[in-house]
Amino acid sequence: SLYFKNKWNLLDFVVVFAGFVSLLPVLNFNVSWLRVFRIMRLMRAARIVLSVRELYLLLTGLLSSMKAIAFGTMLLGVMLVLWSIVLVEFVHPQNVQVTFDGCARCPEGFKSIATSTLTLFQTVVAGGTWG
């Protein structure tokens, strides 16, 4: 029939047939792997997005901005680590001499680059109210 010559119709048929097969109680084998075909139906929605020019432009713009956001996040991470190195070298020697009442983590906040980066990140995100 003409219905089965279209690949998308054939995929829909396989998905519906697999759904009916999974409902049969006489089967003794696991048919949950047939759910992969349901995920493949999402490709049909992707085809619609690619066929409408405005949706395609919106999607490509979103993906381009995600790349810029990723590079910006990496740059911020590098800057946090660089400033943490400076804090370990200059602030930690002074921080050890200060007595902190009720704060067990405060003297150790700039002991290493990792703890200094964590302290700096917490200070930037939440100020002095973290934890």
mmCIF file of the C-alpha atoms, coordinates in Angstrom:
data_MODEL
# 
_entry.id   MODEL 
# 
loop_
_atom_site.group_PDB 
_atom_site.id 
_atom_site.type_symbol 
_atom_site.label_atom_id 
_atom_site.label_alt_id 
_atom_site.label_comp_id 
_atom_site.label_asym_id 
_atom_site.label_entity_id 
_atom_site.label_seq_id 
_atom_site.pdbx_PDB_ins_code 
_atom_site.Cartn_x 
_atom_site.Cartn_y 
_atom_site.Cartn_z 
_atom_site.occupancy 
_atom_site.B_iso_or_equiv 
_atom_site.pdbx_formal_charge 
_atom_site.auth_seq_id 
_atom_site.auth_comp_id 
_atom_site.auth_asym_id 
_atom_site.auth_atom_id 
_atom_site.pdbx_PDB_model_num 
ATOM 1   C CA . SER A 1 1   ? 0.000  0.000   0.000  1.00 0.00 ? 1   SER A CA 1 
ATOM 2   C CA . LEU A 1 2   ? 1.008  3.643   -0.439 1.00 0.00 ? 2   LEU A CA 1 
ATOM 3   C CA . TYR A 1 3   ? 0.930  4.164   3.332  1.00 0.00 ? 3   TYR A CA 1 
ATOM 4   C CA . PHE A 1 4   ? 3.954  1.917   3.925  1.00 0.00 ? 4   PHE A CA 1 
ATOM 5   C CA . LYS A 1 5   ? 6.107  3.610   1.276  1.00 0.00 ? 5   LYS A CA 1 
ATOM 6   C CA . ASN A 1 6   ? 6.575  6.666   3.496  1.00 0.00 ? 6   ASN A CA 1 
ATOM 7   C CA . LYS A 1 7   ? 9.332  6.039   6.072  1.00 0.00 ? 7   LYS A CA 1 
ATOM 8   C CA . TRP A 1 8   ? 7.638  8.153   8.766  1.00 0.00 ? 8   TRP A CA 1 
ATOM 9   C CA . ASN A 1 9   ? 4.369  6.239   8.371  1.00 0.00 ? 9   ASN A CA 1 
ATOM 10  C CA . LEU A 1 10  ? 6.284  2.978   8.614  1.00 0.00 ? 10  LEU A CA 1 
ATOM 11  C CA . LEU A 1 11  ? 7.960  4.176   11.817 1.00 0.00 ? 11  LEU A CA 1 
ATOM 12  C CA . ASP A 1 12  ? 4.554  5.162   13.266 1.00 0.00 ? 12  ASP A CA 1 
ATOM 13  C CA . PHE A 1 13  ? 3.209  1.724   12.385 1.00 0.00 ? 13  PHE A CA 1 
ATOM 14  C CA . VAL A 1 14  ? 6.133  -0.004  14.102 1.00 0.00 ? 14  VAL A CA 1 
ATOM 15  C CA . VAL A 1 15  ? 5.659  2.124   17.232 1.00 0.00 ? 15  VAL A CA 1 
ATOM 16  C CA . VAL A 1 16  ? 1.945  1.382   17.458 1.00 0.00 ? 16  VAL A CA 1 
ATOM 17  C CA . PHE A 1 17  ? 2.467  -2.307  16.698 1.00 0.00 ? 17  PHE A CA 1 
ATOM 18  C CA . ALA A 1 18  ? 5.204  -2.530  19.343 1.00 0.00 ? 18  ALA A CA 1 
ATOM 19  C CA . GLY A 1 19  ? 2.813  -0.941  21.820 1.00 0.00 ? 19  GLY A CA 1 
ATOM 20  C CA . PHE A 1 20  ? 0.193  -3.580  21.111 1.00 0.00 ? 20  PHE A CA 1 
ATOM 21  C CA . VAL A 1 21  ? 2.753  -6.373  21.312 1.00 0.00 ? 21  VAL A CA 1 
ATOM 22  C CA . SER A 1 22  ? 3.958  -5.150  24.694 1.00 0.00 ? 22  SER A CA 1 
ATOM 23  C CA . LEU A 1 23  ? 0.383  -5.388  26.044 1.00 0.00 ? 23  LEU A CA 1 
ATOM 24  C CA . LEU A 1 24  ? 0.021  -9.091  25.232 1.00 0.00 ? 24  LEU A CA 1 
ATOM 25  C CA . PRO A 1 25  ? 0.275  -11.113 28.473 1.00 0.00 ? 25  PRO A CA 1 
ATOM 26  C CA . VAL A 1 26  ? 1.321  -14.351 26.702 1.00 0.00 ? 26  VAL A CA 1 
ATOM 27  C CA . LEU A 1 27  ? 4.756  -13.001 25.800 1.00 0.00 ? 27  LEU A CA 1 
ATOM 28  C CA . ASN A 1 28  ? 7.527  -14.203 28.070 1.00 0.00 ? 28  ASN A CA 1 
ATOM 29  C CA . PHE A 1 29  ? 10.309 -11.947 26.789 1.00 0.00 ? 29  PHE A CA 1 
ATOM 30  C CA . ASN A 1 30  ? 11.109 -8.360  27.640 1.00 0.00 ? 30  ASN A CA 1 
ATOM 31  C CA . VAL A 1 31  ? 9.863  -5.924  25.002 1.00 0.00 ? 31  VAL A CA 1 
ATOM 32  C CA . SER A 1 32  ? 10.893 -2.731  26.773 1.00 0.00 ? 32  SER A CA 1 
ATOM 33  C CA . TRP A 1 33  ? 13.706 -2.222  24.241 1.00 0.00 ? 33  TRP A CA 1 
ATOM 34  C CA . LEU A 1 34  ? 10.991 -1.435  21.695 1.00 0.00 ? 34  LEU A CA 1 
ATOM 35  C CA . ARG A 1 35  ? 10.548 1.931   23.427 1.00 0.00 ? 35  ARG A CA 1 
ATOM 36  C CA . VAL A 1 36  ? 13.536 3.137   21.424 1.00 0.00 ? 36  VAL A CA 1 
ATOM 37  C CA . PHE A 1 37  ? 11.187 3.480   18.466 1.00 0.00 ? 37  PHE A CA 1 
ATOM 38  C CA . ARG A 1 38  ? 9.103  5.983   20.425 1.00 0.00 ? 38  ARG A CA 1 
ATOM 39  C CA . ILE A 1 39  ? 12.167 8.133   20.903 1.00 0.00 ? 39  ILE A CA 1 
ATOM 40  C CA . MET A 1 40  ? 12.838 7.935   17.177 1.00 0.00 ? 40  MET A CA 1 
ATOM 41  C CA . ARG A 1 41  ? 9.476  9.602   16.586 1.00 0.00 ? 41  ARG A CA 1 
ATOM 42  C CA . LEU A 1 42  ? 10.968 12.774  18.040 1.00 0.00 ? 42  LEU A CA 1 
ATOM 43  C CA . MET A 1 43  ? 12.957 13.023  14.827 1.00 0.00 ? 43  MET A CA 1 
ATOM 44  C CA . ARG A 1 44  ? 9.672  13.838  13.129 1.00 0.00 ? 44  ARG A CA 1 
ATOM 45  C CA . ALA A 1 45  ? 9.327  16.939  15.313 1.00 0.00 ? 45  ALA A CA 1 
ATOM 46  C CA . ALA A 1 46  ? 12.895 17.916  14.444 1.00 0.00 ? 46  ALA A CA 1 
ATOM 47  C CA . ARG A 1 47  ? 11.991 17.691  10.781 1.00 0.00 ? 47  ARG A CA 1 
ATOM 48  C CA . ILE A 1 48  ? 9.135  20.142  11.344 1.00 0.00 ? 48  ILE A CA 1 
ATOM 49  C CA . VAL A 1 49  ? 11.502 22.571  13.085 1.00 0.00 ? 49  VAL A CA 1 
ATOM 50  C CA . LEU A 1 50  ? 13.908 22.400  10.161 1.00 0.00 ? 50  LEU A CA 1 
ATOM 51  C CA . SER A 1 51  ? 11.176 22.936  7.585  1.00 0.00 ? 51  SER A CA 1 
ATOM 52  C CA . VAL A 1 52  ? 9.840  26.180  9.132  1.00 0.00 ? 52  VAL A CA 1 
ATOM 53  C CA . ARG A 1 53  ? 12.404 28.914  8.493  1.00 0.00 ? 53  ARG A CA 1 
ATOM 54  C CA . GLU A 1 54  ? 11.568 31.006  11.560 1.00 0.00 ? 54  GLU A CA 1 
ATOM 55  C CA . LEU A 1 55  ? 11.848 28.027  13.908 1.00 0.00 ? 55  LEU A CA 1 
ATOM 56  C CA . TYR A 1 56  ? 15.129 27.047  12.270 1.00 0.00 ? 56  TYR A CA 1 
ATOM 57  C CA . LEU A 1 57  ? 16.543 30.539  12.789 1.00 0.00 ? 57  LEU A CA 1 
ATOM 58  C CA . LEU A 1 58  ? 15.361 30.553  16.394 1.00 0.00 ? 58  LEU A CA 1 
ATOM 59  C CA . LEU A 1 59  ? 16.958 27.163  17.062 1.00 0.00 ? 59  LEU A CA 1 
ATOM 60  C CA . THR A 1 60  ? 20.287 28.063  15.435 1.00 0.00 ? 60  THR A CA 1 
ATOM 61  C CA . GLY A 1 61  ? 20.372 31.354  17.350 1.00 0.00 ? 61  GLY A CA 1 
ATOM 62  C CA . LEU A 1 62  ? 19.738 29.513  20.616 1.00 0.00 ? 62  LEU A CA 1 
ATOM 63  C CA . LEU A 1 63  ? 22.504 27.004  19.911 1.00 0.00 ? 63  LEU A CA 1 
ATOM 64  C CA . SER A 1 64  ? 24.920 29.777  18.962 1.00 0.00 ? 64  SER A CA 1 
ATOM 65  C CA . SER A 1 65  ? 24.196 31.617  22.183 1.00 0.00 ? 65  SER A CA 1 
ATOM 66  C CA . MET A 1 66  ? 24.746 28.431  24.190 1.00 0.00 ? 66  MET A CA 1 
ATOM 67  C CA . LYS A 1 67  ? 28.245 28.177  22.734 1.00 0.00 ? 67  LYS A CA 1 
ATOM 68  C CA . ALA A 1 68  ? 28.984 31.761  23.786 1.00 0.00 ? 68  ALA A CA 1 
ATOM 69  C CA . ILE A 1 69  ? 27.597 31.091  27.269 1.00 0.00 ? 69  ILE A CA 1 
ATOM 70  C CA . ALA A 1 70  ? 29.820 28.007  27.602 1.00 0.00 ? 70  ALA A CA 1 
ATOM 71  C CA . PHE A 1 71  ? 32.933 29.987  26.652 1.00 0.00 ? 71  PHE A CA 1 
ATOM 72  C CA . GLY A 1 72  ? 31.933 32.766  29.058 1.00 0.00 ? 72  GLY A CA 1 
ATOM 73  C CA . THR A 1 73  ? 31.515 30.236  31.854 1.00 0.00 ? 73  THR A CA 1 
ATOM 74  C CA . MET A 1 74  ? 34.952 28.800  31.126 1.00 0.00 ? 74  MET A CA 1 
ATOM 75  C CA . LEU A 1 75  ? 36.448 32.293  31.198 1.00 0.00 ? 75  LEU A CA 1 
ATOM 76  C CA . LEU A 1 76  ? 34.813 33.003  34.558 1.00 0.00 ? 76  LEU A CA 1 
ATOM 77  C CA . GLY A 1 77  ? 36.166 29.715  35.907 1.00 0.00 ? 77  GLY A CA 1 
ATOM 78  C CA . VAL A 1 78  ? 39.684 30.601  34.775 1.00 0.00 ? 78  VAL A CA 1 
ATOM 79  C CA . MET A 1 79  ? 39.393 34.018  36.414 1.00 0.00 ? 79  MET A CA 1 
ATOM 80  C CA . LEU A 1 80  ? 38.190 32.430  39.675 1.00 0.00 ? 80  LEU A CA 1 
ATOM 81  C CA . VAL A 1 81  ? 41.198 30.101  39.704 1.00 0.00 ? 81  VAL A CA 1 
ATOM 82  C CA . LEU A 1 82  ? 43.645 32.921  38.914 1.00 0.00 ? 82  LEU A CA 1 
ATOM 83  C CA . TRP A 1 83  ? 42.295 35.099  41.718 1.00 0.00 ? 83  TRP A CA 1 
ATOM 84  C CA . SER A 1 84  ? 42.309 32.075  44.017 1.00 0.00 ? 84  SER A CA 1 
ATOM 85  C CA . ILE A 1 85  ? 46.040 31.695  43.416 1.00 0.00 ? 85  ILE A CA 1 
ATOM 86  C CA . VAL A 1 86  ? 46.516 35.328  44.411 1.00 0.00 ? 86  VAL A CA 1 
ATOM 87  C CA . LEU A 1 87  ? 44.370 34.804  47.527 1.00 0.00 ? 87  LEU A CA 1 
ATOM 88  C CA . VAL A 1 88  ? 46.365 31.725  48.569 1.00 0.00 ? 88  VAL A CA 1 
ATOM 89  C CA . GLU A 1 89  ? 49.623 33.652  48.249 1.00 0.00 ? 89  GLU A CA 1 
ATOM 90  C CA . PHE A 1 90  ? 48.625 36.909  49.910 1.00 0.00 ? 90  PHE A CA 1 
ATOM 91  C CA . VAL A 1 91  ? 45.486 36.430  52.024 1.00 0.00 ? 91  VAL A CA 1 
ATOM 92  C CA . HIS A 1 92  ? 46.125 33.004  53.567 1.00 0.00 ? 92  HIS A CA 1 
ATOM 93  C CA . PRO A 1 93  ? 49.191 34.063  55.594 1.00 0.00 ? 93  PRO A CA 1 
ATOM 94  C CA . GLN A 1 94  ? 47.166 36.923  57.107 1.00 0.00 ? 94  GLN A CA 1 
ATOM 95  C CA . ASN A 1 95  ? 44.018 34.806  57.492 1.00 0.00 ? 95  ASN A CA 1 
ATOM 96  C CA . VAL A 1 96  ? 45.780 32.207  59.632 1.00 0.00 ? 96  VAL A CA 1 
ATOM 97  C CA . GLN A 1 97  ? 46.701 34.811  62.235 1.00 0.00 ? 97  GLN A CA 1 
ATOM 98  C CA . VAL A 1 98  ? 43.095 35.992  62.739 1.00 0.00 ? 98  VAL A CA 1 
ATOM 99  C CA . THR A 1 99  ? 40.960 34.206  65.346 1.00 0.00 ? 99  THR A CA 1 
ATOM 100 C CA . PHE A 1 100 ? 37.451 33.346  64.190 1.00 0.00 ? 100 PHE A CA 1 
ATOM 101 C CA . ASP A 1 101 ? 34.790 32.636  66.807 1.00 0.00 ? 101 ASP A CA 1 
ATOM 102 C CA . GLY A 1 102 ? 32.291 29.965  65.813 1.00 0.00 ? 102 GLY A CA 1 
ATOM 103 C CA . CYS A 1 103 ? 33.667 29.394  62.306 1.00 0.00 ? 103 CYS A CA 1 
ATOM 104 C CA . ALA A 1 104 ? 35.728 26.231  61.849 1.00 0.00 ? 104 ALA A CA 1 
ATOM 105 C CA . ARG A 1 105 ? 36.110 26.693  58.096 1.00 0.00 ? 105 ARG A CA 1 
ATOM 106 C CA . CYS A 1 106 ? 37.202 30.357  58.117 1.00 0.00 ? 106 CYS A CA 1 
ATOM 107 C CA . PRO A 1 107 ? 40.921 29.849  58.889 1.00 0.00 ? 107 PRO A CA 1 
ATOM 108 C CA . GLU A 1 108 ? 41.074 27.122  56.219 1.00 0.00 ? 108 GLU A CA 1 
ATOM 109 C CA . GLY A 1 109 ? 39.191 29.096  53.530 1.00 0.00 ? 109 GLY A CA 1 
ATOM 110 C CA . PHE A 1 110 ? 42.300 30.117  51.601 1.00 0.00 ? 110 PHE A CA 1 
ATOM 111 C CA . LYS A 1 111 ? 44.603 27.199  52.458 1.00 0.00 ? 111 LYS A CA 1 
ATOM 112 C CA . SER A 1 112 ? 44.760 25.706  48.946 1.00 0.00 ? 112 SER A CA 1 
ATOM 113 C CA . ILE A 1 113 ? 43.717 26.757  45.473 1.00 0.00 ? 113 ILE A CA 1 
ATOM 114 C CA . ALA A 1 114 ? 40.693 24.444  45.589 1.00 0.00 ? 114 ALA A CA 1 
ATOM 115 C CA . THR A 1 115 ? 39.393 25.750  48.921 1.00 0.00 ? 115 THR A CA 1 
ATOM 116 C CA . SER A 1 116 ? 40.160 29.300  47.871 1.00 0.00 ? 116 SER A CA 1 
ATOM 117 C CA . THR A 1 117 ? 38.208 28.838  44.632 1.00 0.00 ? 117 THR A CA 1 
ATOM 118 C CA . LEU A 1 118 ? 35.296 27.399  46.590 1.00 0.00 ? 118 LEU A CA 1 
ATOM 119 C CA . THR A 1 119 ? 35.386 30.285  49.080 1.00 0.00 ? 119 THR A CA 1 
ATOM 120 C CA . LEU A 1 120 ? 35.562 32.843  46.288 1.00 0.00 ? 120 LEU A CA 1 
ATOM 121 C CA . PHE A 1 121 ? 32.704 31.183  44.384 1.00 0.00 ? 121 PHE A CA 1 
ATOM 122 C CA . GLN A 1 122 ? 30.539 31.082  47.507 1.00 0.00 ? 122 GLN A CA 1 
ATOM 123 C CA . THR A 1 123 ? 31.277 34.720  48.228 1.00 0.00 ? 123 THR A CA 1 
ATOM 124 C CA . VAL A 1 124 ? 30.431 35.801  44.685 1.00 0.00 ? 124 VAL A CA 1 
ATOM 125 C CA . VAL A 1 125 ? 27.225 33.768  44.525 1.00 0.00 ? 125 VAL A CA 1 
ATOM 126 C CA . ALA A 1 126 ? 25.766 34.270  47.992 1.00 0.00 ? 126 ALA A CA 1 
ATOM 127 C CA . GLY A 1 127 ? 27.886 36.907  49.678 1.00 0.00 ? 127 GLY A CA 1 
ATOM 128 C CA . GLY A 1 128 ? 28.619 36.220  53.317 1.00 0.00 ? 128 GLY A CA 1 
ATOM 129 C CA . THR A 1 129 ? 25.422 34.212  53.920 1.00 0.00 ? 129 THR A CA 1 
ATOM 130 C CA . TRP A 1 130 ? 26.483 30.903  52.369 1.00 0.00 ? 130 TRP A CA 1 
ATOM 131 C CA . GLY A 1 131 ? 25.873 27.837  54.489 1.00 0.00 ? 131 GLY A CA 1 
# 
